[in-house]
Amino acid sequence: MTTVRLTQNMMVNRSQSAMQNALVRLADAQEQVSSGKRINRPSDSPTDTTSAMRLRGSLKATEQYARNAGDGLGRLAVVDQTLFTVTDLVGRARELALQGANTGSAGQSSRDALAAEVDQIRDELLNQANTQYLTRPVFGGVTAGAAAYDDDGSFVGVAGAITRRVGDDVNVRVDVDGQAVFGDGATSVFAELDALSTALRAGDSAGLATSLDALSDRATTVSTMHATVGATYKRIETAQSGLVDRKLNLTTSLSNIEDIDLAEASIEVSMRQVAYQAALAATAKTLQPSLMDFLR
């Protein structure tokens, strides 16, 4: 039969170790209450720490997607408003061409007045073609310059699509090809309006008929591009709404992993404090020194 001898030092060491463990558990509970987090360092829960890191990565990506969507909507809103104006201007130019073709408005002074208004429309269309968003022309492609068209109506931008990523593997174009809307050089709306102005001043019926056809085609083109912008805007809005829900779900999941139940944690602190105080009291009674302890 084996006999285990318990010495005074063994009892002291074990008691001190038990009290130290109780104190550590109390400190951990107090730290959780003060921080509001169940995980304050990776060693608290390596598995949950890994899950939390993945959730944070997904949350950061979602927030970036939301910022991209906001930028895309802002850019498309500018394009949308500009195309409304362009549509009105092209429509007004067609009305002037019809008036000029009317034999009742064949007087030179009348035709000159119509041509002068067409010239004003051309200048305003040029301004609209150079509309900017955050100092960059929205119809200039990927140009770093400040204009998409020069005064001659020639495209001086850099062809290319501006896209924004609004989801995992979801890239959306948030600009419009200026050449597709306004044309370029001799085939641009500016050249068409120049031709209309010339035909009005000269009373050129054939030229007016040609201008009417060209402006009708231009109006159709602008309308088609406008519809595309509207569809893209709606798509990004839908994606943005989904990102809000996704962010909420990720935040909730992360909170479930990292955050504590404050009421439950407060009770846990009280229980561990009571346990520690009880351990102190029990140890003090168990390890009371005797006269022999002082004589050794």
Secondary structure, DSSP 4 states (H G I P E B T S, - for coil): -------HHHHHHHHHHHHHHHHHHHHHHHHHHHH-BS-SSGGG-HHHHHHHHHHHHHHHHHHHHHHHHHHHHHHHHHHHHHHHHHHHHHHHHHHHHHHHHSGGG-SHHHHHHHHHHHHHHHHHHHHHHT-EETTEETTSBT--SS-SB-TTS-B-SB----EEEEETTEEEE-S--HHHHH--GGGSHHHHHHHHHHHHHHT-HHHHHHHHHHHHHHHHHHHHHHHHHHHHHHHHHHHHHHHHHHHHHHHHHHHHHHB--HHHHHHHHHHHHHHHHHHHHHHHHHTPPPHHHHH-
